Amino acid sequence: MAFISVKIAVALFVLYFIAVLFLVVFKPWIFPLSFPVIVLYLLIISSFFGAAIFNVKIGPVSLFPYRMLYIVMVFVFALYFIKEKTFLDWENNRIKPVLLFHLFWLFYACASLAWVRSLKVGLLDFIFLAIGVSLIFFAVFLLNERKHFLHIFYIWILMFTFLILIGLWNHFTRHHLPISRINVAPLYQQGIPTAVFVNENDYASFIAVSFFFLLAFIHRIPSFFLKGIGFIVLVLSLYVLLLTSSRANDIAIGLGVLVWFLFLTDRLVKKRLIIAGTGALILFREKALEFFSRFEQGLHSLNTAGNTSVDIRTNLIKNSLLFFEKSFGFGIGSGNAEFYLAHFSHYPTGGIINVHNWWVEILVNYGMFVFVGYLLIYIWTIVQLCKLFQRTLRYEKMVCEGLIGGMIAFSFSCISPSSQISLNYLWLLFAFSFAFIHFQRKKDHSNELIRSNRGVNHGQAFE
């Protein structure tokens, strides 16, 4: 017990140190902020590190900064709700269907525990889901000023840069954080970067999504110095991504860049990019051919029989769809895909028991209702962000541009990790997007009311 107490004390001290460092470094920006928003910022920063930094095992529970700050955030959120009745202004909420769907998802996941085969796995999955959904609620109700979104956007870019540097450190020194699977991998794999993630697929998916935040920053920021720094990090991120050998994320970035080029840049930028791209192709012809060959091989391998990795992933999907069919479309229950793949697989998966496809994982675990709702909300989010992109100003357009690229890349990046539900950046991406849409809709609604009141007052004055 004394040893556990020491661990808790050290963990709390580290958390306190992180909080103080954050307050000192970002003092000019955070003092005007409310206390719940400051805690949310700290929670978001810690979410990028997850269990990789200062992970203390206390019995069956792992304690690390993100979980400790999450508990603090829950209490702070609850206290402010009790103290200020207007804190959760539900009546004026502009994205009620989105929030109601996530509440329904939580309720359905909880109800599904009644028919799961493995209650332990189901409860763990439900906890991850509850933490992710609550992050969405924190963001939607707390982020209600323009500066909040710029702060989180910059935090994301800074964390992305830091994690790219960790990935380069992994590759060149062959050293890895304790959480990484590479620590027990064969010698020839020691140069594969994983940063703060368990494996390279999780890391590559994070890079694919975050890439577009930095791309939007380079595109919209006026400072040429910051553009240059950003471009260097962007190139390094592509290099690290290639080291992970994640084909799905190569395609994710390719698709995202294509959408960005076609729909999110103006004619002048397109012209400059074509000229610069042509010059780069001439100067670095061999590297360019190597990259395009790799991209083509990635596309080809996803549809080629005889590839062991692809065959296994195909069988994982076939097994999952079989389980879904036998559940009559209601799903096998929270998190139980892994248990079913381990015990009831019809097609061979080489001992792999994770679905490795977020879309299929939602379908098999939670059934048709949740899957269709999630898919519709995903499409709705991209459509709403595209609409906002057309009418926002420079810095809000930058945030919007990064979110659109990240959401587009997510369509393929989410089929790379073994499971997405415990990956914090997934929930943060959606929370950020929902909160931004909510903020813009509330602002539009307020402007409409102001215009309406002016019209009434003008009419009364005229009479």
N, C-alpha and C positions, 0 to 999 in steps of 0.2 A: 504493500500500500504506500509506503514511504517513497518507493521508486516511482510509482505512478504519480504521486503528488509532485515530485521533482519535475517530471515530464510536463505535467500541466502547468507548473509555475514557469518553466522555460518557454513553453509554447505561448503563454500569455505575455511574457516579456518580449518575445519576438514580435507578436502582434502589436504590442504597445510601441515598439521601436519603429515598425512599418508605418503606423498611424502618425507618430511624431514626425518622422522623416517626410511623409506626405504633406503634413501641415506646414512644415518649414519650407519645403521646396516650392509648394504651390500657394504660399501665403497670399500673394496679391490677388489671386483669383478665387480662393475659397472662402475668405472671410465674409464676403457679401452673401454667401450661400447659406441656406437653412441646414440645420444639423442632419436631418434625414438624407438630404442630397449629398452631404459630405460622406456619410456612412455608405451610401449607395456607390459613390465614386470609389471608395476603398474596397468595397465588395467587388466591383467590376475589375479593378486592378488585380486583386487577388485571384479572380476567376481565370486570368490568363496563365497563372502558375499552377492552379489546381493542387494536386497532391504531390507535386514534384519538389516543392521547397518546404522543408521542415514538416515532414510527415511523421507524426508520433503515433505509434500503435498503443492503444489502451484497451486491452482485452480484444474483443471483436471489432472495436470501433477505431477508425483512423482519424486523428485530429490534426488539422492543418489550417492555415490562416483563412482560407475561403469558407470553411465550415464554421469557424468561430465567428467570423464577421457576418455570416448568414444568420446565425442565431441572434446576434446583436441587431441586425437589420429587421428581423421579425418583431422583436420587442419594440424597437423604435417606431416601426410602422404602426403597430397596434396601439402604442401609447399616444401617438399623434392623432390617430383616428378617434380614440376615446376623448382626447382633449379638445379637438376641433372637429365638430360635426361636419363641417364643409370640406374636410381634408379629402374625403373620397366623394367627389362631386358626381355621383352616379347619374343624376338627372341631366347634367350637361355633357355627359360622356358622349363622344362622337364615334366610338367604335364598339358599341355595346355587343353587336353580334360576335365579334372576334373574341371578346372576353367571355361571353356566355358559352361559346364553343369550347374554350379551354376549361371552363368550369365543368361543362358536360363531359369532356374527356377525362377529367379527374374523377368525376362521379362514376363514369362507366368503368374506369380502371379499378376503382375501389370495389364496385359491384362484381367485377369479373373475378375477384379473389375468391368468390364463392364456388367457381368451377375450375380453378387452376389445378394442375397436377402437382406443382411445386409451390407451396405457399411462401416458403422462404425467398425464392427467386422473385415471386410475384410482389412481395412486400418491398424488396429492395428496388425493383423497377418502379413501383409506385412512389417510393420516396424520391427517387431521381426525378420522376415526372412532376411531383409536387414542388420540388425545389425549382425546376425549370419554369413551371407555370407561374410560380410566385414571383420570379424575377421579371416576368412580363408585367405583372400587376404593379410591382415596385416602379418600374420604368414609366409605365403609362400614367400613373398618378403623381409621380414625383418630378418628372422631367417636363416642366411647363414653361420654360423660358428658352429663347434662342441660344443663349450662351451655354446652356446645359448640353445641347446636342453638339456644339462645337467642341466643348471640353471632352466629351466622350469620344468624339471622332479623333481628336488629337491623342487622347490616351490610347486608343486602339492602335494608331500608327506608331506611337512610341513603344508599346508593348510588342508590336509586330517586329519592329527594328531590333529590339532586344532579343527576341526569340530567334531571329535570323542569325544574329551574332552567336548565340548559343549553338545553333546548328552548325555554323562554320567551325566553332571550337570543337564540337563533336567530331567533325570530319577530319580536321587537320591534326588533332591531338590524340584521337582514338579514345578519348575519355567521355564518359556519359554520366548523367545524373542517376542516382540509385533506382529511380522508377523505370528506367529504360530497359526494354527487353534485350537490347544489344549487349548488355553486361554479361549475358550468358549465351550470346550468339557465337557462331564459329568465327575464327580469326578473319576470314575474308569479308565478313560483314561489319567489322568493327568501324569502318569509315562511314557507315550509313547514319545520317543525322536523325535524331528524334527530339532534340531540345527538351521541353518539359513534359513530353508525352510518353506514353508507354511504348508505342511503336511508330514506325515511319509513316504509316498510312494516316493515322490521326494528325500527325504533324503536317503532312502534305495537304490534307483537306483544309486545315487551318490556313496554310499559305495561300491556297487557291481562293478562299473567301476573302482574306485580308489584302491580297494583292490589289484589289480594286479600290480599297480605301486609299492606299498610297497612290495609285494611278490617278484617282480623282484629285488628290492633293496636288500632285505634280501639274495636272491639267489646269487647275483653278487658282492656285496660289500665285500672287503677283511677283514674289521675290525670286529672282533668278538663282540666287545662292541656295535657297531652300529647294528649288526645283532640281538643282544639280545634286544636292545631298540625297533627295528623294529618288532621283534616277539611279544613283549608285546602289542604294538599298534595293530598288526594284530589280536591277540586274542580278544582284547577289541572291535575291529571293528566288529568281528563276534558276540560278545555278544550284541552290540548295534543293529546290523542287526536283531537278533532274537527278540529284544524288539519291532521292528517295525511291526512284523508279516506280512512281505511282501513275499508271496509265490513265486512270479515271480522272485524276486531277490535272494531267496534261490537257485532256479534252475539256475539262471544266474551264481552265484558263483560256484555251483557244476559243471556246464558245463565248465566254464573257468578253474577250477582247473584240471579237467580231461584232457582237451586239453594241459594245461601247463605240467602236469605230463608225458603225453604220448609223446609229441613232442618237448618240450622246456627244458627238463632236460636230462643229460647224464646218462649212466648206473650206475655210482657210486652214483650219487644223488638219483636215483630211489631206489637203494638198501638201502641207509641210510634212506630214507623216509619210506620205507616198514617196516624196523626194528623199527624206531621211532613210526610209526603209530600203529604197532602191540602192542608195549609197552604201548602206550597211551590208546588203546582200552581195554587192560587188567586192567590198573590202574583206568581208568574212564569209566568203562563199562556202568554204568547206564546213564551217561550223553551222551555217544556215541550213545546208543540205542535210547535215547530221540531225539537226533539230526537226526538220520537216519529215525526215525518214523515221525518226522516233515517233513523231505524232501520227504518221500514217500507220506504223506498226501497232501503235496503241489502238487505233480505230479498228484495224484489221483483226487484232487478237481478240477483241470483244465479240467478234462474230466468227471465230475460227474454232472448229472442232480439233481435238487432239492437244490443245494447250491445257496442261494440268490445272493451272490456276483458274482458267476460264471454265473448264469442265466442273471443277469443284463448286465455283460460284453458281454455275447453272443448276447443279444438283441441289444446292442450298435453296435456290429459288423454287425449284420443282417440288422439293419436300415441303417448303413453307406453304405453297399454294395447295398442296394436298391436305395439309393440316387445316388450312383455311376452309377448304371445301367440306371437310368432315365436321367443322364447327357450324355448318349451315350459315356461314357468313357473319357470325357473331364474334369470331375470334377465339383463340384458345386461352386468352386471359393475360393479364399484365405480366410481361417479361418472360412468358413460358416458352417462347420459340426455342430458346437455348436448351431447355429441358427436353422438349419434344425432339429436337434434332439429335440429342444425345441418346435418346431411348427408343424413338419410333421412326427413325429415318428409313425411307423406302429406297432412296437412291444414295450411293456411296459418297461421302464427303471427306474422306481421308482423315477422320477424327476431328474435323473442324465443326464446331457447334454454334457459331455465331452466324447470323443471317448475312452480314456484310452488305446490306442494302436497306437503307432507312425507310424507303417507301414500302418495301415488302414487309419489313419488320412491323410497321404500324398496321398494315393490313392483316397480317397473321395474328398479331397479339390482340388488337383492339377491334377488329372486324370492319365491315364495309362502311358503317355509319361514320365512324371516326376517320377512316381513311379518306372518304369522299369529302368530308368537312375540312380536313387538313389540306387536301389538294386544292379545293376551291379557295380557301383562305390564302394559300401560297400564291395562286394565280392572281387573286384580288389584290394582294399586297404589291406585286410587281406592277399591275395596272395602275394602282393608286400612286405609286412612286413615280411612274412615268408621267402621269398627269401633273403631279406636283413639279416635276423637273421642268416642264414647259413654262412655268410661271413663277418660279422662285428666283431670288437674287443670287449673287455670286457665291457667298459662303453657304447658304442653305442649298443652293444648287450643287455645291461640292459634296455636301453630306448626302444629298439625294442620289447623286451620281455613284458614290461609293456603295450605297445600299443597293441600288439596282444591280450593279456589277456583282456584288457579293451574293445577292439572291439568285441571279442567273447562274453563277458558278456553282452554287449550292446544289442545283438540280443533278449535277454529276458528281460533285465532291462528296455527297452524302452516301454514295454507293461504294466508297473506298474503305472507311473504318469498319471494324467488326460490329460496332454499335454506336449510335449517335447520342443516345439518351443521357449518357453521363458526361458528354463533352460540353463544357460551359459555353464555348463560343457559338454553338448552335443556338442556344436559348438567348444569348446576348444579341445575336444577329436579328432574330425575330423580335425580341423585346425592343431593340433600338428602332427597328422599322415601324412597329406598331405605335410606339411612343411618338415618333416623328410625324406619322400620318395623323395621329390624334391631335398633336400640337397644331399642325397646319389647319386641320378642319375646325378646331376651336377658334383659331385666329380668324379664319374666313367667316365663321358664324358671328363672331363679335363685330367684324367689320360690316356685315350685312345688317346687324341690329343698329349699329351707329348710323349707317346710311338710311335705314328705315325711319329712325327717330328724327333725323335731320329733315327727311321728307315730310313727316307729320308736322314738325315744328314750322317748317317753311309754309305748309298749307294753312296752318292756323294763323300765321302771321299775315298771310295773304288775305284771309278772310277778315 
